[in-house]
Amino acid sequence: MVERRPISFTGVGLLCPAGIGQAGLGSAAGGEVPDFKARAYVDDRKSLKLMTTAVRLGVSAIRLALDDDGDWAAVPPERRGIFVGASPQTGDPEALRPALEASMGESGFDMSLYGREGYPLIHPLWLVRGLSNNIIGFAAAIHDLQGVNANYCDGPLGGWNALREGALAVAEGRADLVVAGGADSWAGADEFLDGAPCGDGAGFVVIRPGTPDALGDMERQMAAGAESEVGFLGAATGPVALCRRLLSEQG
């Protein structure tokens, strides 16, 4: 058995329907993240064109968590890891509307019309924007995170898996710094979940060796589950709950 060293959370990045950072500690019945502007967190404007809402949230929350840590760049790139929880993504459905409209014949959708008139109207990067590992890809490149990594694309469980596996990577000595959490975009999906409030959100923490040991506490929370006070957030539900608790303890 690998001997585990104690771990601590040294940075928190929270984006939830109640707000950003400390402002996100209030209650909210789902919805978008208020006052969220991805341009405030992503320097490369061209990259924003390749990001869905969930990806923008995730990359931004990672930036917030690393900034909160403050000294992450002192860790060698090959010892910096990243673990991300996500949901299966798709490109923006509205981006397909012109192509679908151009493909409608007298009897409805016409495949021949689609091939001639509709298909050329689909942006060539439409599918690329929806890749479910875009958060980990963009963030690893932006922050030079060359160490151990994983992307868990299984909805609400993905966020918890990312947190636990990221914490274990540090505890077992496979990394000296890990950023872990999840992001998702469910605002407006209430009708598909029997009216349950749904929202956008992202929560990421920076994990380092340290005391007191936070691993056991986090695992107990996972066992008990996390009831969201801000609506269903998909893969971000668990990470947002953890970030809210950590920020509330900071006062």
C-alpha positions as CSV (number, residue, x, y, z in Angstrom):
1,M,0.0,0.0,0.0
2,V,1.3,3.5,-0.9
3,E,1.8,5.6,2.1
4,R,-0.4,8.7,1.9
5,R,0.8,12.1,2.9
6,P,-1.7,14.7,4.2
7,I,-3.2,17.2,1.8
8,S,-4.7,20.7,2.1
9,F,-6.8,22.9,-0.1
10,T,-4.8,26.1,-1.0
11,G,-6.9,27.7,-3.6
12,V,-10.7,27.9,-4.4
13,G,-12.4,29.0,-7.6
14,L,-16.2,29.2,-7.4
15,L,-18.8,30.2,-10.0
16,C,-22.4,29.4,-9.2
17,P,-25.9,30.8,-9.7
18,A,-25.6,32.7,-6.4
19,G,-22.4,34.5,-7.7
20,I,-18.7,34.4,-8.0
21,G,-16.3,33.7,-5.2
22,Q,-17.5,34.9,-1.8
23,A,-20.6,36.3,-3.5
24,G,-21.5,32.8,-4.5
25,L,-22.3,31.7,-0.9
26,G,-25.9,32.8,-1.1
27,S,-28.9,30.8,-2.2
28,A,-30.3,30.7,-5.7
29,A,-32.8,28.6,-7.6
30,G,-30.6,27.6,-10.5
31,G,-29.9,29.9,-13.4
32,E,-26.8,31.4,-14.9
33,V,-23.8,32.8,-13.0
34,P,-24.5,36.5,-12.4
35,D,-22.1,39.0,-13.9
36,F,-19.9,36.2,-15.4
37,K,-17.7,37.5,-18.2
38,A,-15.3,34.9,-19.6
39,R,-13.1,37.6,-21.0
40,A,-12.1,38.6,-17.5
41,Y,-10.5,35.2,-17.0
42,V,-9.4,34.0,-20.5
43,D,-6.6,36.2,-22.1
44,D,-6.7,34.6,-25.5
45,R,-9.9,36.0,-27.1
46,K,-9.7,33.6,-30.1
47,S,-9.9,30.6,-27.7
48,L,-13.3,31.9,-26.4
49,K,-14.8,31.2,-29.9
50,L,-14.0,27.5,-29.4
51,M,-15.5,27.2,-25.9
52,T,-19.1,26.3,-24.9
53,T,-20.6,27.9,-21.8
54,A,-19.5,25.0,-19.6
55,V,-15.9,25.2,-20.9
56,R,-15.7,28.9,-20.3
57,L,-17.0,28.4,-16.8
58,G,-14.5,25.6,-16.1
59,V,-11.4,27.4,-17.5
60,S,-12.4,30.6,-15.6
61,A,-12.9,28.7,-12.3
62,I,-9.5,27.1,-12.7
63,R,-7.9,30.5,-13.2
64,L,-9.6,31.7,-10.0
65,A,-8.4,28.8,-8.0
66,L,-4.8,29.1,-9.2
67,D,-4.8,32.9,-8.6
68,D,-6.2,32.2,-5.1
69,D,-3.3,29.7,-4.4
70,G,-0.9,32.5,-5.5
71,D,2.3,30.5,-5.7
72,W,1.3,27.6,-8.1
73,A,3.8,28.6,-10.8
74,A,6.7,27.8,-8.4
75,V,5.8,24.1,-8.8
76,P,7.6,22.4,-11.8
77,P,5.1,21.9,-14.7
78,E,5.6,18.1,-14.7
79,R,4.5,18.0,-11.0
80,R,1.3,20.0,-11.7
81,G,-1.8,17.9,-12.3
82,I,-5.4,18.5,-13.3
83,F,-8.5,16.4,-12.8
84,V,-11.8,17.5,-14.3
85,G,-15.4,16.4,-14.1
86,A,-17.7,17.2,-17.0
87,S,-20.9,16.1,-18.8
88,P,-21.1,15.0,-22.4
89,Q,-21.0,18.2,-24.4
90,T,-22.6,19.3,-27.7
91,G,-22.0,22.3,-29.8
92,D,-24.5,25.1,-29.6
93,P,-27.8,23.8,-31.2
94,E,-28.7,27.3,-32.4
95,A,-25.5,27.2,-34.6
96,L,-27.2,24.4,-36.7
97,R,-30.4,26.4,-37.3
98,P,-29.3,28.1,-40.6
99,A,-28.3,24.7,-42.0
100,L,-31.5,23.0,-41.0
101,E,-33.7,25.8,-42.4
102,A,-31.8,25.6,-45.7
103,S,-32.4,21.8,-45.8
104,M,-36.2,21.9,-45.5
105,G,-38.1,21.0,-48.7
106,E,-41.8,20.8,-49.5
107,S,-42.1,17.5,-47.5
108,G,-39.8,18.4,-44.6
109,F,-36.1,17.7,-44.2
110,D,-34.5,16.9,-47.5
111,M,-31.2,15.1,-47.4
112,S,-30.3,16.3,-50.9
113,L,-30.9,19.9,-49.9
114,Y,-28.9,19.4,-46.8
115,G,-25.9,18.1,-48.8
116,R,-26.1,21.0,-51.3
117,E,-27.3,23.9,-49.2
118,G,-27.3,23.0,-45.5
119,Y,-24.0,21.3,-44.7
120,P,-21.9,24.2,-46.0
121,L,-23.5,26.5,-43.5
122,I,-22.3,24.5,-40.5
123,H,-19.2,26.0,-39.0
124,P,-16.3,23.5,-39.3
125,L,-15.5,23.9,-35.6
126,W,-19.0,23.2,-34.4
127,L,-18.2,19.7,-33.2
128,V,-14.8,20.7,-31.8
129,R,-16.4,23.2,-29.5
130,G,-18.4,20.3,-28.0
131,L,-15.6,17.9,-27.1
132,S,-16.1,16.9,-23.5
133,N,-12.4,17.2,-22.6
134,N,-12.1,20.8,-23.7
135,I,-11.8,22.1,-20.2
136,I,-8.8,20.0,-19.3
137,G,-7.3,20.7,-22.7
138,F,-7.5,24.4,-22.6
139,A,-6.6,24.8,-18.9
140,A,-3.6,22.4,-19.2
141,A,-2.2,24.4,-22.1
142,I,-2.9,27.8,-20.6
143,H,-1.3,27.0,-17.2
144,D,1.3,24.4,-18.4
145,L,-0.1,21.6,-16.3
146,Q,2.1,18.7,-17.5
147,G,1.6,16.2,-14.7
148,V,-1.0,13.5,-14.0
149,N,-4.4,14.2,-15.3
150,A,-7.8,12.7,-16.0
151,N,-11.2,13.8,-17.4
152,Y,-14.4,12.2,-16.0
153,C,-17.2,12.6,-18.4
154,D,-20.1,11.1,-16.3
155,G,-22.2,14.0,-15.1
156,P,-22.6,14.6,-11.4
157,L,-20.3,11.7,-10.4
158,G,-17.6,13.2,-12.6
159,G,-17.1,16.2,-10.3
160,W,-16.6,14.0,-7.2
161,N,-14.4,11.6,-9.1
162,A,-12.1,14.4,-10.2
163,L,-11.9,15.8,-6.6
164,R,-11.1,12.4,-5.1
165,E,-8.6,11.2,-7.7
166,G,-6.9,14.6,-7.7
167,A,-6.5,14.5,-3.9
168,L,-5.2,10.9,-4.1
169,A,-2.6,12.0,-6.7
170,V,-1.2,14.5,-4.3
171,A,-1.6,12.2,-1.2
172,E,0.3,9.4,-3.0
173,G,3.1,11.6,-4.2
174,R,2.2,11.5,-7.9
175,A,1.9,15.3,-8.0
176,D,2.9,18.2,-5.8
177,L,0.0,20.4,-6.9
178,V,-3.4,19.4,-8.5
179,V,-6.3,21.6,-9.6
180,A,-9.5,19.5,-9.4
181,G,-13.2,20.1,-9.8
182,G,-16.0,20.2,-12.3
183,A,-18.0,22.5,-14.5
184,D,-21.3,22.3,-16.3
185,S,-24.1,24.3,-17.9
186,W,-27.7,23.3,-17.2
187,A,-29.4,26.7,-17.0
188,G,-32.8,26.5,-18.7
189,A,-33.0,22.6,-18.5
190,D,-35.6,22.6,-15.7
191,E,-38.4,21.2,-17.8
192,F,-36.2,18.1,-18.6
193,L,-35.7,17.3,-14.9
194,D,-39.3,17.5,-13.7
195,G,-39.1,21.2,-12.9
196,A,-36.0,20.9,-10.6
197,P,-34.0,24.2,-10.7
198,C,-31.0,23.8,-13.0
199,G,-28.1,26.1,-13.3
200,D,-24.6,26.9,-14.6
201,G,-21.6,26.5,-12.4
202,A,-18.0,25.5,-11.8
203,G,-16.0,24.7,-8.8
204,F,-12.2,24.0,-8.6
205,V,-9.7,23.7,-5.8
206,V,-6.0,23.6,-5.7
207,I,-4.6,20.7,-3.7
208,R,-1.1,20.5,-2.2
209,P,0.6,18.4,0.5
210,G,-0.1,20.0,3.9
211,T,-1.8,19.8,7.2
212,P,-4.3,19.4,8.6
213,D,-5.2,16.5,6.3
214,A,-8.3,17.3,4.3
215,L,-8.7,14.0,2.4
216,G,-10.7,12.2,5.1
217,D,-13.1,15.1,5.5
218,M,-13.7,15.3,1.7
219,E,-14.3,11.5,1.5
220,R,-16.9,11.7,4.3
221,Q,-18.7,14.4,2.4
222,M,-18.7,12.3,-0.7
223,A,-20.1,9.4,1.2
224,A,-22.9,11.6,2.6
225,G,-23.7,13.2,-0.7
226,A,-24.0,16.9,-1.5
227,E,-27.4,18.6,-1.6
228,S,-27.1,21.7,-3.7
229,E,-28.5,24.9,-2.4
230,V,-28.2,26.5,-5.8
231,G,-30.0,24.0,-8.0
232,F,-28.8,21.0,-10.1
233,L,-25.4,21.9,-11.6
234,G,-24.5,18.5,-13.2
235,A,-20.8,17.7,-12.9
236,A,-20.3,21.0,-11.0
237,T,-22.7,20.0,-8.1
238,G,-20.2,18.3,-5.8
239,P,-17.2,20.7,-6.5
240,V,-19.4,23.8,-6.0
241,A,-20.7,22.4,-2.7
242,L,-17.1,21.8,-1.6
243,C,-16.0,25.3,-2.7
244,R,-18.9,26.9,-0.9
245,R,-18.0,25.1,2.3
246,L,-14.3,26.1,2.0
247,L,-15.1,29.7,1.3
248,S,-17.7,29.9,4.1
249,E,-15.0,28.6,6.5
250,Q,-12.7,31.4,5.4
251,G,-15.3,33.9,6.4
